[in-house]
Each structure stands twice: as C-alpha cells, then as structure tokens.
Amino acid sequence: MSKKVFITRKIPEVGIKMLRDKGYEVDVYPKDKVLPKKKLIHILKKGGYDGVISLLTDKIDVSVFEAAPSVKIYSNYATGFDNIDITEAKKRVIVVANAPADLASEAVAEHTIALMLALAARVVEADEFVRRGHYEGWAPMNFIGTDILGKTLGLIGAGRIGEKVAKYGKALGMKILYTDVVKNDCVEKDCGANYCASVEEVLKQSDIVSIHVPLLDSTKHLMNDERFSIMKPTAFLVNTSRGSIIEEKALENALRKNIIAGAALDVFEFEPKISSGLLQSQKIILTPHIASASIEARNQMAELAAQNIIDFFEGVEVKHIVNP
C-alpha cells in the first residue's frame, strides 16, 4: 500500500517531488499561512497519514498524536524542533526528525552579519529618511554610524551557526569572544576566539553580541534586565536564534533608556506578534524570521525533510532523528 504524507504548508517543490517520485501520496495544505492546530488535528484524524512534514509554527503535542495514531514520523522542516513534544513522541514510539541543512546555517550566518553591518552603518534609518523625501544632499553629520573593524564580537553559542559568524567576523577585522556549554576548538584556532566562562563575561566586553543558542528552559529570557545592564551603552544585540531567548519588555527598556545602542531581531518572543515598543523604536531592525531564506538553503531543507520520511519508510536509518 502506498504511504500517505501530509505537509503542513507549501515547501520547495524539490522535497515534494522526492516523495511523489517514490510513489507516496502527498497532500499539501493549500493555504499559504499557518495551519491552525484545530484544523491540523481535523486533517490528520481524517486523512490516515503515515508521515508528516511539519513546520516550526505547528505545535505537535499529545493532542495531535492522539488524533493521528497512524502517523509514525514527523519530519520538521527546520533545524529546531522545540515545536514538537519529543518526550511524548518517544513514549508513543513516534520518530521525530529535523532538517539541519548546512546551507541554512550559512544563510543564517550571512543574515546575522548583514544585520550587524546594517546596525553599524544605520542603513535602515537612512533608507527610510530618503524614502520620506528628507534627503537634500550630502551633509557631514547625516547618519554617522560606527566601524566594525577592530570591534569585539561576542557570541552566545558557538555551534554550527556561531562558528560561521565568527569566521565572517574575523574576516571583517573583529575580535571574537564566545561562550558555550562546550568549548569550540575550531573557532579558537581558526578565528583566534577567546573563550569566556559565562554569558556575563561576554556581555561586559562585546561591542556586538550575537545569540546562537537553542530555546531551552535554561535559555528562555537569557537576555533580561539584569543582563542588559551589563552591556556597554554603545553595544548592539543581534538575535537570529529563537525569540523567547530575549525578554522583549527588557529589551524595550534597554533601548528606551539608552542602556544599549541598538538591536536587530529576526525572531520574536510572541511571534508573529511584535510588541508596539519595538515597532516604534528607531534603534532596532526587525526582519520577519527570514534568516534562512535563501533559495539554496530552503531547497536543501526540503530535501532533508523529505529524505527523513523516505529513509523511515524504506527501513533505512533516519540520519537526522532527534529522539532516538
């Protein structure tokens, strides 16, 4: 009997084609928006699916598992998987896999650097100034920014993405500091990075702080009022990891009171909602969770997510299983 796969939102065609080429019946949610959980449960309960490709916006928990006992694998179209109840899945002998695409890490690292440069050069403010018709010619004091060269880049997390950001930072002439639960010998050897034993040590010394850690109980609100107060008043904060790592009210306060100079976020604590305080601030750059949005990265993510499903159905070891 042909396997049935449900994909909770349109992904690049390369992944869908891989599944159909195997003879699987593939259904894709037709609307280009987040699939409501109630609707997801209804579809899975009715559809008799064997596998699901899910997105970070899909909350996969016990209610979903109970509604779809035939689904034996959830392949997340993302590197992260905090949207899925891993413990409950393991209890039910349901495989959960992710799509840790190398090209996605590259894309996120590039986006992180782009945000840093845009903050330092005040690119977004200047663009808005021109579009509003305020530009009347060159002026010596217009939008004076700060150089990246010689500044200290502090990384909170030096895994696959953090390491790539460090390499770009070194190429831009920056000094690199980092903290992580495990030391990264490569980032120390290749980038001359110095290891810090604590987040606080990084915050005290850095001109730009970039966050690259997963969302865990230990990292939720890692950046709060206390930690913002440690940063330099001239420092910038960049987050392309998970929104809840930053307590947004604390960030609003830090920007409003000039505790830090600016910030750039690609992710948000209550995504897709963004607090009015951040929306109104001229000291922050906001991008709509697009750090991995390159053609190359998204295609590779689709391939990995599909391959997880194929390997599972073919009885091959699922390379990117997250609940072995």
Secondary structure, 3 states (H helix, E strand, C coil): CCCEEEECCCCCHHHHHHHHHCCCEEEECCCCCCCCHHHHHHHHHHHCCCEEEECCCCCECHHHHHHCCCCCEEEECCCCCCCECHHHHHHCCCEEECCCCHHHHHHHHHHHHHHHHHHHHCHHHHHHHHHCCCCCCCCCCCCCCCCCCCCEEEEECCCHHHHHHHHHHHHCCCEEEEECCCCCHHHHHHHCCEECCCHHHHHHHCCEEEECCCCCCCCCCCECHHHHCCCCCCCEEEECCCHHHECHHHHHHHHHCCCCCEEEECCCCECCECCHHHHHCCCEEECCCCCCCCHHHHHHHHHHHHHHHHHHHHCCCCCCECCC
